[in-house]
């Protein structure tokens, strides 16, 4: 049986640990290396709480090229921070390693360069702000609802734990772009982030303005609400993540998908799931 040789970037992080755990328990995946800037030299299984038959140690991400040379991975999974992803995934793609990226806050400059390298090195990738199955069905349903409610006010409200470094969330921005595309408006031009009194009062109608609001508190895993408000009524469409396991499971699905993908491009999770 063909085993997918997996390199995990940011293995010490919350998502890195969960993906490592699921990958170690999956009989279609062989974790060949796990890297980070912390816990270097520590056994991977100590971070995951699961048995690692290969007894891998966390390696220094600064030695990424040597690690790639030593282990020849097929796929790299990166759910770290934007600054690290933009450096390390360029190294991976130049070594013809297919990437699964769940990091948010990536610059357009990086995405443009990365897409060119995918074609040059014939190594497709999955990039998604949220790989949970339910969220991607949520995306699909939002596009359907919005088509019927484009004359209403539409607001996006998202909540995450207080350690999250970017705001609004990548998922909220994806929702905004889906809504904008559906109503024929450029989300970047009509988005209104947060609100106060005076001149920032709402301009009525989604085609004129989409409000985006971020909450950072406690240990909230991830809540997203799309609020549709008309005259005398409203609809609140909501997704809640109870744990990060839904994101990690989606990442494993994406790893298996990209290992066999034929077209050299950036795939979304909706494409991975056939939505």
C-alpha positions as CSV (number, residue, x, y, z in Angstrom):
1,X,0.0,0.0,0.0
2,X,1.2,3.5,-0.9
3,X,2.0,5.5,2.2
4,X,1.8,9.3,2.0
5,X,5.1,10.6,3.5
6,X,4.0,13.6,5.6
7,X,6.1,16.6,6.9
8,X,4.4,18.6,9.6
9,X,5.3,22.2,10.0
10,X,4.5,23.9,13.3
11,X,4.1,20.6,15.1
12,X,4.1,22.2,18.6
13,X,1.1,24.3,17.9
14,X,-2.5,23.4,18.8
15,X,-3.3,22.3,15.3
16,X,0.1,20.8,14.6
17,X,-0.3,18.5,17.6
18,X,-3.8,17.4,16.5
19,X,-2.8,16.8,12.9
20,X,0.2,14.9,14.1
21,X,-1.9,12.7,16.3
22,X,-4.4,11.8,13.6
23,X,-1.7,11.3,11.1
24,X,0.2,8.9,13.4
25,X,-2.9,6.9,13.8
26,X,-3.8,6.8,10.1
27,X,-2.6,3.7,8.2
28,X,-2.4,5.6,4.9
29,X,0.1,8.2,6.2
30,X,3.7,8.0,7.4
31,X,4.9,11.0,9.3
32,X,8.5,11.4,8.3
33,X,9.3,14.6,10.1
34,X,7.9,17.2,12.4
35,X,9.4,20.7,12.7
36,X,9.0,23.8,14.8
37,X,10.9,26.6,16.6
38,X,10.0,25.2,20.0
39,X,10.2,21.8,21.7
40,X,13.2,20.9,19.5
41,X,14.6,17.5,20.4
42,X,11.4,16.5,22.2
43,X,9.7,13.2,21.1
44,X,6.7,13.9,18.9
45,X,4.6,11.3,20.7
46,X,5.1,13.4,23.9
47,X,3.2,16.2,22.3
48,X,0.5,14.1,20.7
49,X,-0.2,11.5,23.5
50,X,-0.1,8.7,20.9
51,X,2.4,6.1,20.0
52,X,4.9,7.0,17.3
53,X,6.5,3.8,15.9
54,X,9.3,5.8,14.3
55,X,10.1,7.7,17.6
56,X,10.5,11.0,15.7
57,X,11.9,14.1,17.5
58,X,10.8,17.6,16.8
59,X,13.4,19.2,14.5
60,X,14.4,22.8,14.0
61,X,12.4,24.5,11.3
62,X,15.5,26.5,10.5
63,X,17.0,23.3,9.1
64,X,14.1,22.7,6.7
65,X,16.1,22.1,3.6
66,X,18.2,19.5,5.3
67,X,15.1,17.9,6.8
68,X,13.6,17.6,3.3
69,X,16.8,16.2,1.9
70,X,16.8,13.6,4.7
71,X,13.2,12.5,4.6
72,X,11.8,13.2,1.0
73,X,8.2,14.0,2.0
74,X,5.3,13.9,-0.4
75,X,3.1,16.4,1.4
76,X,3.7,19.2,3.9
77,X,1.0,20.3,6.3
78,X,1.3,23.8,7.7
79,X,-1.1,25.4,10.3
80,X,1.4,27.8,11.9
81,X,1.5,31.6,11.5
82,X,1.6,33.6,8.3
83,X,5.2,34.8,8.5
84,X,6.5,31.2,8.9
85,X,4.2,29.7,6.3
86,X,5.2,32.3,3.7
87,X,8.8,31.3,4.2
88,X,8.7,27.6,4.7
89,X,6.0,26.6,2.1
90,X,8.0,28.3,-0.6
91,X,10.9,26.0,0.3
92,X,8.6,23.0,0.2
93,X,7.1,23.8,-3.2
94,X,10.5,24.4,-4.7
95,X,11.3,20.8,-3.6
96,X,8.1,19.6,-5.3
97,X,6.4,18.9,-2.0
98,X,2.6,19.3,-2.2
99,X,1.3,21.5,0.6
100,X,-1.8,21.6,2.7
101,X,-2.0,25.1,4.3
102,X,-4.5,26.1,6.9
103,X,-2.7,29.3,8.1
104,X,-4.7,32.5,7.9
105,X,-3.6,36.0,7.2
106,X,-1.4,35.1,4.2
107,X,-0.5,38.1,2.0
108,X,-1.7,38.3,-1.6
109,X,1.9,38.7,-2.7
110,X,2.7,35.3,-1.2
111,X,-0.4,33.7,-2.8
112,X,0.5,35.1,-6.2
113,X,4.1,33.8,-6.0
114,X,3.0,30.5,-4.6
115,X,0.5,29.9,-7.4
116,X,3.2,30.5,-10.0
117,X,5.6,28.1,-8.3
118,X,2.8,25.4,-8.2
119,X,2.7,25.5,-12.0
120,X,6.5,25.7,-12.4
121,X,7.2,22.8,-10.0
122,X,4.0,20.8,-10.8
123,X,3.0,20.5,-7.2
124,X,-0.6,21.4,-6.3
125,X,-1.7,22.6,-2.9
126,X,-4.8,23.0,-0.7
127,X,-5.1,26.4,0.9
128,X,-8.2,27.0,3.1
129,X,-9.1,29.3,5.9
130,X,-11.1,26.5,7.4
131,X,-11.0,22.8,6.6
132,X,-13.9,21.6,8.7
133,X,-16.5,19.7,6.7
134,X,-19.4,21.6,8.4
135,X,-17.9,25.0,7.7
136,X,-17.5,24.3,4.1
137,X,-21.1,23.2,3.9
138,X,-21.9,26.4,5.7
139,X,-20.0,28.3,3.0
140,X,-22.2,26.6,0.3
141,X,-25.4,27.3,2.1
142,X,-24.5,31.0,2.6
143,X,-24.1,31.4,-1.1
144,X,-27.6,29.9,-1.6
145,X,-29.2,32.0,1.1
146,X,-27.5,35.2,0.0
147,X,-28.9,34.9,-3.5
148,X,-32.4,35.3,-2.1
149,X,-31.6,38.0,0.4
150,X,-29.3,40.4,-1.4
151,X,-31.5,43.4,-0.6
152,X,-31.3,42.8,3.2
153,X,-28.6,44.0,5.5
154,X,-26.0,41.3,6.0
155,X,-23.5,41.2,8.9
156,X,-20.8,38.7,9.8
157,X,-19.9,38.1,13.4
158,X,-17.1,35.8,14.5
159,X,-15.6,34.8,17.9
160,X,-12.4,33.1,18.7
161,X,-10.1,32.5,21.7
162,X,-8.0,35.4,23.0
163,X,-4.8,33.9,21.7
164,X,-5.8,34.2,18.0
165,X,-3.4,36.8,16.4
166,X,-5.5,37.8,13.3
167,X,-8.8,39.5,13.1
168,X,-11.2,39.2,11.4
169,X,-10.7,35.4,11.0
170,X,-9.9,33.9,7.6
171,X,-13.2,32.1,7.7
172,X,-15.1,35.5,8.2
173,X,-13.2,36.9,5.2
174,X,-14.1,33.8,3.1
175,X,-17.7,34.3,4.1
176,X,-17.5,38.0,3.0
177,X,-16.0,37.1,-0.3
178,X,-18.7,34.4,-0.9
179,X,-21.4,37.0,-0.1
180,X,-19.8,39.6,-2.3
181,X,-19.4,37.3,-5.2
182,X,-23.1,36.2,-4.9
183,X,-24.5,39.7,-4.9
184,X,-22.0,41.0,-7.5
185,X,-20.1,43.4,-5.2
186,X,-16.4,43.6,-4.3
187,X,-16.3,42.6,-0.7
188,X,-13.0,44.5,-0.2
189,X,-14.7,47.7,-1.2
190,X,-17.9,47.4,0.8
191,X,-16.6,45.7,4.0
192,X,-17.1,47.7,7.2
193,X,-15.0,46.4,10.1
194,X,-16.5,47.1,13.5
195,X,-18.8,50.1,14.3
196,X,-19.1,53.2,16.2
197,X,-21.4,56.2,16.3
198,X,-21.7,59.2,13.9
199,X,-20.5,58.8,10.3
200,X,-20.0,55.1,10.6
201,X,-23.7,54.3,10.9
202,X,-24.9,51.5,8.6
203,X,-25.5,52.1,5.0
204,X,-28.6,50.0,4.3
205,X,-28.4,47.0,2.0
206,X,-25.7,44.4,1.6
207,X,-24.7,45.7,-1.8
208,X,-23.6,48.9,-0.1
209,X,-22.1,47.5,3.0
210,X,-21.3,44.2,4.8
211,X,-20.4,44.5,8.4
212,X,-17.7,42.3,9.9
213,X,-17.3,42.0,13.7
214,X,-14.6,40.2,15.7
215,X,-14.7,38.9,19.3
216,X,-11.6,37.6,21.0
217,X,-12.4,36.0,24.4
218,X,-11.5,33.1,26.6
219,X,-11.0,29.7,24.9
220,X,-13.7,30.0,22.2
221,X,-12.7,27.6,19.4
222,X,-14.6,29.3,16.6
223,X,-18.1,30.7,16.1
224,X,-19.3,32.3,12.9
225,X,-22.7,33.9,12.3
226,X,-24.1,35.4,9.2
227,X,-27.0,37.7,10.1
228,X,-29.5,38.6,7.4
229,X,-31.9,41.4,8.6
230,X,-34.9,42.6,6.7
231,X,-38.0,44.6,7.6
232,X,-39.7,43.0,10.6
233,X,-37.7,39.8,10.5
234,X,-34.2,38.3,10.4
235,X,-32.3,35.1,9.8
236,X,-29.2,34.1,11.8
237,X,-27.2,31.3,10.2
238,X,-24.5,30.0,12.5
239,X,-21.7,27.5,12.7
240,X,-19.9,26.6,16.0
241,X,-16.8,24.5,16.3
242,X,-16.8,22.6,19.6
243,X,-13.2,21.5,19.3
244,X,-10.3,21.8,16.9
245,X,-10.7,18.1,16.0
246,X,-13.0,19.1,13.1
247,X,-10.3,21.2,11.6
248,X,-7.7,18.5,12.1
249,X,-9.9,15.8,10.5
250,X,-10.4,18.1,7.5
251,X,-6.7,18.5,7.2
252,X,-6.2,14.7,7.0
253,X,-8.8,14.5,4.3
254,X,-7.0,17.3,2.4
255,X,-3.6,15.6,2.8
256,X,-5.0,12.4,1.2
257,X,-6.7,14.4,-1.6
258,X,-3.7,16.5,-2.5
259,X,-1.4,13.5,-2.6
260,X,-3.3,12.3,-5.6
261,X,-4.5,15.6,-7.2
262,X,-3.8,15.8,-10.9
263,X,-4.3,19.6,-11.7
264,X,-1.4,21.9,-10.7
265,X,-3.4,24.6,-8.9
266,X,-4.5,25.8,-5.5
267,X,-7.5,23.8,-4.4
268,X,-10.1,24.9,-1.8
269,X,-11.6,22.6,0.8
270,X,-14.9,22.9,-1.0
271,X,-13.2,21.2,-4.0
272,X,-11.6,18.6,-1.7
273,X,-15.1,17.7,-0.5
274,X,-16.8,17.9,-3.9
275,X,-19.0,20.9,-2.9
